[in-house]
Amino acid sequence: MDTDPWRTLRLLPWTGSEAKPCFLITDDGGGRVSRLADVTEAVQLDMSVRLLAHADDLLPGATEVQLRFLAERLTEALRDVLRVAESRGRRPGEERSSP
């Protein structure tokens, strides 16, 4: 593997064919695909926050159909958030918050 400290391997916030992970090899964070990935991550995180707030409102009186739909969306959101967390954990030099 390349040992150049200026090149990084970034897990992108979307998957490829057959739901396989996509990676970007880059020597800076300012490229077109990196910026698109940053925007996508921000949208995914924001959507997850909004979905969680919606779930809080919906749960007390939800029907079985609504609960199933909500569970499917929450599963998708959790998958996205975990991919973002994994991606950020792989990027050297990016500030991480402590647990």
N, C-alpha and C positions, 0 to 999 in steps of 0.2 A: 504494500500500500504506500502511497505517496506520503513522505514525511515532511513536506513543505508546510511550515506552520501557518502560512498565509492562505492555504487552501483548506476549505472545510467541506465536509459532507453534511448536507442538510436533508432531513426527512421532510418531505413536502406535505402539506395538509390535505392532500387528496391521494387517491389510489389510482393505480393503473388497471390494466386488464386483469380480470380474475381477482380483483380486490388486492392486488399485490402492491406493496409500498413503492413510492416513487422517491428518488433521491436526486439532489442537485449538487454537483461538484462545482464549487465557486472559489474565487480568490478574493471576493469582496461581497459585502451585503447589499450593494447598491444596484445590482443588475435587474433587468426587467422581470425575470422569473422570481427573483428574491422579493422584489416589491409586490408582485402579485401574490406570492405566498404570505407575506406579511398582512396584506389586506384580507386575504381569505381567512387567515387565523383570527384576525380581529373580528370579522363577521361571524365566524363560528363561535367564538367565545361570547359575543354579544347575544347571539341567537340562543345559546345555552342558558344565559342569565334570564332572558325573556321567557323561555320555555319553562324554566323552573318556577318563575313567578306565576305563569299561567297554570301550572300544575297545582300550586298552592291554592289558587282560586277555584279550580275545577274539582279537586278531589272530594270535598265534602258531599257533593250531590251528583257525582258522575255515574253515568250508566255503564254497563259492562262494555258496550261498544266504545264509548268515550275512553274508558280506562285502557282498553287494548290499544287504541290509537295513540293515546298519551304514552303508554309504555314503549311502543315502537319508536316514537319521536324522541323520548328520553334516552333510549338505547343508542339511537343515532347520534344524539348530542354528546353522550358520554364517550362514545367511540371517537368523535372529533376532538373533544377536550383532551382525552388521553393521548391522541396522536400529536396534538400541539405540545403537551407536556413532555412527551418523549423527544420531539424535535428540539425543543428548547434545552433539554438536558444534554443533547449531543453537541450543541454549539459552544465551542470554547470561547471564553471571554465574555459571554453574555451573563449579565447579573442574574442571579437566582435568589429567590426569596427563601429564607429558611423556614422549616416547618414549625 
